[in-house]
Amino acid sequence: MTGHESIARAVRDAVLAVPGVVRLTPGAPMEVSTQFPGGKVVGVRLGDPVEVHVAVDRAPVVPVAERIRTAVREVLDRAGENRPVEVVVDDIEPVALTTITRRR
């Protein structure tokens, strides 16, 4: 496994462990991914900034996005990577919207 691949997979795993994250998404209109020999991690682009695209099932969205950014930052710090992190919420599951309605 290359360093590029292991970082992308570690970012993916950290993001999916954040409460409120349902899945990584491919972004649009072009797929966001980190590619490596034999595979790819969809929803994570190890560029500058590192991009993470997600679907969430919690509202408000900003605290979830902040937890994602923190989780990714921890992975990057362990790998000695000092790049900014951009979190894009591409989709919100309907259950998050019904939770907002019930709270009012």
NULUMMAR-145324 format. One record per residue: y, z, x of N, C-alpha, C in turn; residue in three letters. Coordinates in nm, 3 decimals. Layout:
@nY:Y; nZ:Z; nX:X; caY:Y; caZ:Z; caX:X; cY:Y; cZ:Z; cX:X; residu:ala
...
***
This chain:
@nY:-0.118; nZ:0.000; nX:0.085; caY:0.000; caZ:0.000; caX:0.000; cY:0.124; cZ:0.000; cX:0.089; residu:met
@nY:0.217; nZ:-0.088; nX:0.061; caY:0.340; caZ:-0.095; caX:0.139; cY:0.436; cZ:0.015; cX:0.099; residu:thr
@nY:0.535; nZ:0.041; nX:0.182; caY:0.637; caZ:0.140; caX:0.150; cY:0.712; cZ:0.103; cX:0.024; residu:gly
@nY:0.742; nZ:-0.027; nX:0.011; caY:0.812; caZ:-0.079; caX:-0.106; cY:0.731; cZ:-0.052; cX:-0.233; residu:his
@nY:0.603; nZ:-0.081; nX:-0.227; caY:0.513; caZ:-0.059; caX:-0.340; cY:0.501; cZ:0.089; cX:-0.373; residu:glu
@nY:0.484; nZ:0.172; nX:-0.273; caY:0.465; caZ:0.315; caX:-0.300; cY:0.591; cZ:0.378; cX:-0.359; residu:ser
@nY:0.708; nZ:0.337; nX:-0.313; caY:0.833; caZ:0.389; caX:-0.371; cY:0.846; cZ:0.345; cX:-0.516; residu:ile
@nY:0.821; nZ:0.217; nX:-0.543; caY:0.831; caZ:0.166; caX:-0.681; cY:0.736; cZ:0.240; cX:-0.774; residu:ala
@nY:0.614; nZ:0.262; nX:-0.728; caY:0.515; caZ:0.333; caX:-0.811; cY:0.555; cZ:0.480; cX:-0.829; residu:arg
@nY:0.609; nZ:0.541; nX:-0.725; caY:0.653; caZ:0.681; caX:-0.736; cY:0.771; cZ:0.692; cX:-0.832; residu:ala
@nY:0.864; nZ:0.597; nX:-0.827; caY:0.976; caZ:0.595; caX:-0.922; cY:0.922; cZ:0.580; cX:-1.063; residu:val
@nY:0.831; nZ:0.485; nX:-1.084; caY:0.771; caZ:0.465; caX:-1.216; cY:0.709; cZ:0.595; cX:-1.268; residu:arg
@nY:0.627; nZ:0.659; nX:-1.187; caY:0.559; caZ:0.781; caX:-1.229; cY:0.658; cZ:0.893; cX:-1.261; residu:asp
@nY:0.761; nZ:0.907; nX:-1.179; caY:0.862; caZ:1.011; caX:-1.202; cY:0.937; cZ:0.986; cX:-1.332; residu:ala
@nY:0.972; nZ:0.860; nX:-1.358; caY:1.045; caZ:0.826; caX:-1.480; cY:0.958; cZ:0.852; cX:-1.603; residu:val
@nY:0.832; nZ:0.810; nX:-1.598; caY:0.744; caZ:0.829; caX:-1.713; cY:0.715; cZ:0.976; cX:-1.741; residu:leu
@nY:0.736; nZ:1.063; nX:-1.643; caY:0.714; caZ:1.206; caX:-1.662; cY:0.834; cZ:1.277; cX:-1.727; residu:ala
@nY:0.946; nZ:1.207; nX:-1.739; caY:1.066; caZ:1.267; caX:-1.798; cY:1.048; cZ:1.275; cX:-1.950; residu:val
@nY:1.065; nZ:1.395; nX:-2.008; caY:1.056; caZ:1.407; caX:-2.153; cY:1.158; cZ:1.315; cX:-2.222; residu:pro
@nY:1.110; nZ:1.241; nX:-2.320; caY:1.197; caZ:1.148; caX:-2.392; cY:1.177; cZ:1.004; cX:-2.352; residu:gly
@nY:1.114; nZ:0.980; nX:-2.237; caY:1.087; caZ:0.842; caX:-2.194; cY:0.956; cZ:0.798; cX:-2.258; residu:val
@nY:0.963; nZ:0.686; nX:-2.330; caY:0.845; caZ:0.630; caX:-2.396; cY:0.774; cZ:0.532; cX:-2.304; residu:val
@nY:0.853; nZ:0.446; nX:-2.238; caY:0.796; caZ:0.344; caX:-2.151; cY:0.907; cZ:0.282; cX:-2.067; residu:arg
@nY:0.866; nZ:0.217; nX:-1.960; caY:0.956; caZ:0.131; caX:-1.885; cY:0.965; cZ:-0.001; cX:-1.959; residu:leu
@nY:1.078; nZ:-0.067; nX:-1.952; caY:1.097; caZ:-0.195; caX:-2.021; cY:1.131; cZ:-0.303; cX:-1.920; residu:thr
@nY:1.107; nZ:-0.429; nX:-1.955; caY:1.132; caZ:-0.537; caX:-1.860; cY:1.277; cZ:-0.581; cX:-1.849; residu:pro
@nY:1.366; nZ:-0.524; nX:-1.929; caY:1.504; caZ:-0.569; caX:-1.926; cY:1.517; cZ:-0.704; cX:-1.992; residu:gly
@nY:1.637; nZ:-0.758; nX:-1.990; caY:1.660; caZ:-0.890; caX:-2.050; cY:1.791; cZ:-0.945; cX:-1.995; residu:ala
@nY:1.810; nZ:-1.071; nX:-1.985; caY:1.720; caZ:-1.179; caX:-2.025; cY:1.614; cZ:-1.209; cX:-1.919; residu:pro
@nY:1.632; nZ:-1.160; nX:-1.796; caY:1.531; caZ:-1.183; caX:-1.692; cY:1.460; cZ:-1.052; cX:-1.663; residu:met
@nY:1.331; nZ:-1.062; nX:-1.631; caY:1.251; caZ:-0.942; caX:-1.605; cY:1.304; cZ:-0.863; cX:-1.486; residu:glu
@nY:1.315; nZ:-0.733; nX:-1.506; caY:1.348; caZ:-0.640; caX:-1.400; cY:1.216; cZ:-0.584; cX:-1.349; residu:val
@nY:1.189; nZ:-0.604; nX:-1.220; caY:1.065; caZ:-0.552; caX:-1.163; cY:1.076; cZ:-0.545; cX:-1.012; residu:ser
@nY:0.984; nZ:-0.470; nX:-0.954; caY:0.966; caZ:-0.469; caX:-0.810; cY:0.832; cZ:-0.536; cX:-0.783; residu:thr
@nY:0.836; nZ:-0.646; nX:-0.712; caY:0.713; caZ:-0.721; caX:-0.686; cY:0.666; cZ:-0.696; cX:-0.543; residu:gln
@nY:0.534; nZ:-0.700; nX:-0.529; caY:0.471; caZ:-0.680; caX:-0.399; cY:0.339; cZ:-0.755; cX:-0.401; residu:phe
@nY:0.279; nZ:-0.779; nX:-0.286; caY:0.153; caZ:-0.854; caX:-0.285; cY:0.049; cZ:-0.789; cX:-0.377; residu:pro
@nY:0.003; nZ:-0.864; nX:-0.474; caY:-0.101; caZ:-0.815; caX:-0.564; cY:-0.051; cZ:-0.746; cX:-0.689; residu:gly
@nY:0.079; nZ:-0.736; nX:-0.710; caY:0.124; caZ:-0.670; caX:-0.832; cY:0.272; cZ:-0.653; cX:-0.841; residu:gly
@nY:0.312; nZ:-0.574; nX:-0.940; caY:0.453; caZ:-0.545; caX:-0.961; cY:0.466; cZ:-0.420; cX:-1.047; residu:lys
@nY:0.583; nZ:-0.360; nX:-1.041; caY:0.618; caZ:-0.248; caX:-1.129; cY:0.732; cZ:-0.298; cX:-1.217; residu:val
@nY:0.701; nZ:-0.320; nX:-1.343; caY:0.801; caZ:-0.369; caX:-1.439; cY:0.892; cZ:-0.254; cX:-1.479; residu:val
@nY:1.023; nZ:-0.283; nX:-1.486; caY:1.120; caZ:-0.183; caX:-1.528; cY:1.187; cZ:-0.110; cX:-1.414; residu:gly
@nY:1.144; nZ:-0.139; nX:-1.291; caY:1.204; caZ:-0.076; caX:-1.172; cY:1.241; cZ:-0.186; cX:-1.074; residu:val
@nY:1.368; nZ:-0.191; nX:-1.036; caY:1.412; caZ:-0.286; caX:-0.933; cY:1.469; cZ:-0.205; cX:-0.818; residu:arg
@nY:1.405; nZ:-0.216; nX:-0.702; caY:1.451; caZ:-0.143; caX:-0.583; cY:1.558; cZ:-0.222; cX:-0.511; residu:leu
@nY:1.671; nZ:-0.235; nX:-0.576; caY:1.785; caZ:-0.305; caX:-0.516; cY:1.892; cZ:-0.204; cX:-0.480; residu:gly
@nY:2.014; nZ:-0.251; nX:-0.477; caY:2.128; caZ:-0.165; caX:-0.450; cY:2.233; cZ:-0.193; cX:-0.558; residu:asp
@nY:2.229; nZ:-0.124; nX:-0.670; caY:2.159; caZ:0.002; caX:-0.695; cY:2.014; cZ:-0.019; cX:-0.736; residu:pro
@nY:1.938; nZ:0.091; nX:-0.732; caY:1.804; caZ:0.092; caX:-0.788; cY:1.823; cZ:0.092; cX:-0.940; residu:val
@nY:1.757; nZ:-0.001; nX:-1.008; caY:1.768; caZ:-0.010; caX:-1.154; cY:1.639; cZ:0.039; cX:-1.218; residu:glu
@nY:1.655; nZ:0.116; nX:-1.325; caY:1.542; caZ:0.162; caX:-1.404; cY:1.574; cZ:0.131; cX:-1.550; residu:val
@nY:1.485; nZ:0.057; nX:-1.616; caY:1.502; caZ:0.019; caX:-1.756; cY:1.396; cZ:0.091; cX:-1.839; residu:his
@nY:1.442; nZ:0.158; nX:-1.947; caY:1.352; caZ:0.241; caX:-2.025; cY:1.373; cZ:0.227; cX:-2.174; residu:val
@nY:1.273; nZ:0.274; nX:-2.248; caY:1.284; caZ:0.300; caX:-2.391; cY:1.268; cZ:0.452; cX:-2.407; residu:ala
@nY:1.348; nZ:0.511; nX:-2.496; caY:1.346; caZ:0.656; caX:-2.515; cY:1.319; cZ:0.689; cX:-2.662; residu:val
@nY:1.276; nZ:0.814; nX:-2.684; caY:1.251; caZ:0.858; caX:-2.821; cY:1.328; cZ:0.985; cX:-2.854; residu:asp
@nY:1.437; nZ:1.009; nX:-2.779; caY:1.518; caZ:1.129; caX:-2.802; cY:1.665; cZ:1.092; cX:-2.804; residu:arg
@nY:1.736; nZ:1.167; nX:-2.883; caY:1.881; caZ:1.154; caX:-2.885; cY:1.938; cZ:1.295; cX:-2.877; residu:ala
@nY:2.051; nZ:1.312; nX:-2.813; caY:2.133; caZ:1.209; caX:-2.752; cY:2.067; cZ:1.150; cX:-2.626; residu:pro
@nY:2.104; nZ:1.028; nX:-2.597; caY:2.043; caZ:0.951; caX:-2.489; cY:2.094; cZ:0.993; cX:-2.351; residu:val
@nY:2.218; nZ:1.032; nX:-2.342; caY:2.279; caZ:1.062; caX:-2.211; cY:2.202; cZ:1.170; cX:-2.134; residu:val
@nY:2.163; nZ:1.282; nX:-2.195; caY:2.087; caZ:1.381; caX:-2.119; cY:1.953; cZ:1.327; cX:-2.068; residu:pro
@nY:1.888; nZ:1.243; nX:-2.147; caY:1.762; caZ:1.182; caX:-2.102; cY:1.789; cZ:1.093; cX:-1.980; residu:val
@nY:1.893; nZ:1.011; nX:-1.989; caY:1.929; caZ:0.922; caX:-1.878; cY:1.962; cZ:1.001; cX:-1.752; residu:ala
@nY:2.029; nZ:1.115; nX:-1.767; caY:2.062; caZ:1.198; caX:-1.652; cY:1.936; cZ:1.256; cX:-1.588; residu:glu
@nY:1.840; nZ:1.299; nX:-1.671; caY:1.714; caZ:1.350; caX:-1.616; cY:1.637; cZ:1.240; cX:-1.543; residu:arg
@nY:1.643; nZ:1.119; nX:-1.596; caY:1.580; caZ:1.004; caX:-1.530; cY:1.645; cZ:0.982; cX:-1.395; residu:ile
@nY:1.778; nZ:0.979; nX:-1.392; caY:1.851; caZ:0.957; caX:-1.267; cY:1.815; cZ:1.063; cX:-1.163; residu:arg
@nY:1.806; nZ:1.187; nX:-1.206; caY:1.770; caZ:1.297; caX:-1.116; cY:1.629; cZ:1.278; cX:-1.061; residu:thr
@nY:1.535; nZ:1.241; nX:-1.149; caY:1.396; caZ:1.221; caX:-1.105; cY:1.386; cZ:1.108; cX:-1.004; residu:ala
@nY:1.458; nZ:0.999; nX:-1.029; caY:1.456; caZ:0.885; caX:-0.936; cY:1.523; cZ:0.924; cX:-0.805; residu:val
@nY:1.633; nZ:0.995; nX:-0.813; caY:1.704; caZ:1.038; caX:-0.692; cY:1.613; cZ:1.123; cX:-0.604; residu:arg
@nY:1.532; nZ:1.211; nX:-0.664; caY:1.440; caZ:1.294; caX:-0.588; cY:1.336; cZ:1.209; cX:-0.515; residu:glu
@nY:1.282; nZ:1.107; nX:-0.581; caY:1.185; caZ:1.017; caX:-0.517; cY:1.251; cZ:0.944; cX:-0.401; residu:val
@nY:1.371; nZ:0.892; nX:-0.426; caY:1.440; caZ:0.817; caX:-0.320; cY:1.476; cZ:0.907; cX:-0.202; residu:leu
@nY:1.519; nZ:1.028; nX:-0.230; caY:1.553; caZ:1.122; caX:-0.122; cY:1.431; cZ:1.151; cX:-0.035; residu:asp
@nY:1.314; nZ:1.172; nX:-0.099; caY:1.191; caZ:1.198; caX:-0.022; cY:1.154; cZ:1.078; cX:0.065; residu:arg
@nY:1.189; nZ:0.958; nX:0.019; caY:1.158; caZ:0.836; caX:0.094; cY:1.267; cZ:0.802; cX:0.196; residu:ala
@nY:1.371; nZ:0.884; nX:0.203; caY:1.480; caZ:0.856; caX:0.296; cY:1.570; cZ:0.743; cX:0.251; residu:gly
@nY:1.571; nZ:0.715; nX:0.122; caY:1.653; caZ:0.606; caX:0.066; cY:1.779; cZ:0.665; cX:0.004; residu:glu
@nY:1.894; nZ:0.614; nX:0.046; caY:2.020; caZ:0.662; caX:-0.008; cY:2.089; cZ:0.550; cX:-0.085; residu:asn
@nY:2.030; nZ:0.514; nX:-0.198; caY:2.088; caZ:0.409; caX:-0.282; cY:2.130; cZ:0.469; cX:-0.416; residu:arg
@nY:2.235; nZ:0.413; nX:-0.477; caY:2.270; caZ:0.460; caX:-0.611; cY:2.162; cZ:0.424; cX:-0.712; residu:pro
@nY:2.161; nZ:0.495; nX:-0.823; caY:2.061; caZ:0.475; caX:-0.928; cY:2.132; cZ:0.440; cX:-1.058; residu:val
@nY:2.088; nZ:0.332; nX:-1.120; caY:2.142; caZ:0.291; caX:-1.250; cY:2.029; cZ:0.297; cX:-1.353; residu:glu
@nY:2.052; nZ:0.372; nX:-1.460; caY:1.954; caZ:0.384; caX:-1.568; cY:2.006; cZ:0.303; cX:-1.686; residu:val
@nY:1.920; nZ:0.214; nX:-1.737; caY:1.955; caZ:0.132; caX:-1.853; cY:1.858; cZ:0.166; cX:-1.966; residu:val
@nY:1.911; nZ:0.212; nX:-2.078; caY:1.828; caZ:0.239; caX:-2.195; cY:1.830; cZ:0.111; cX:-2.278; residu:val
@nY:1.718; nZ:0.039; nX:-2.274; caY:1.707; caZ:-0.088; caX:-2.344; cY:1.663; cZ:-0.072; cX:-2.489; residu:asp
@nY:1.599; nZ:0.041; nX:-2.521; caY:1.547; caZ:0.057; caX:-2.656; cY:1.544; cZ:0.206; cX:-2.691; residu:asp
@nY:1.569; nZ:0.234; nX:-2.818; caY:1.560; caZ:0.370; caX:-2.871; cY:1.461; cZ:0.366; cX:-2.987; residu:ile
@nY:1.357; nZ:0.446; nX:-2.977; caY:1.256; caZ:0.450; caX:-3.082; cY:1.318; cZ:0.504; cX:-3.210; residu:glu
@nY:1.277; nZ:0.452; nX:-3.326; caY:1.333; caZ:0.498; caX:-3.454; cY:1.323; cZ:0.649; cX:-3.476; residu:pro
@nY:1.222; nZ:0.714; nX:-3.422; caY:1.208; caZ:0.859; caX:-3.439; cY:1.330; cZ:0.933; cX:-3.385; residu:val
@nY:1.393; nZ:0.881; nX:-3.281; caY:1.513; caZ:0.946; caX:-3.226; cY:1.626; cZ:0.940; cX:-3.326; residu:ala
@nY:1.635; nZ:0.832; nX:-3.398; caY:1.743; caZ:0.818; caX:-3.496; cY:1.722; cZ:0.908; cX:-3.617; residu:leu
@nY:1.598; nZ:0.929; nX:-3.658; caY:1.573; caZ:1.019; caX:-3.771; cY:1.598; cZ:1.163; cX:-3.731; residu:thr
@nY:1.577; nZ:1.196; nX:-3.605; caY:1.607; caZ:1.331; caX:-3.556; cY:1.756; cZ:1.359; cX:-3.566; residu:thr
@nY:1.839; nZ:1.261; nX:-3.531; caY:1.985; caZ:1.277; caX:-3.541; cY:2.025; cZ:1.300; cX:-3.686; residu:ile
@nY:1.968; nZ:1.222; nX:-3.775; caY:2.003; caZ:1.233; caX:-3.917; cY:1.966; cZ:1.370; cX:-3.970; residu:thr
@nY:1.851; nZ:1.423; nX:-3.934; caY:1.806; caZ:1.553; caX:-3.983; cY:1.894; cZ:1.667; cX:-3.933; residu:arg
@nY:1.952; nZ:1.654; nX:-3.814; caY:2.033; caZ:1.761; caX:-3.758; cY:2.166; cZ:1.778; cX:-3.829; residu:arg
@nY:2.213; nZ:1.676; nX:-3.893; caY:2.347; caZ:1.683; caX:-3.958; cY:2.346; cZ:1.762; cX:-4.082; residu:arg
***
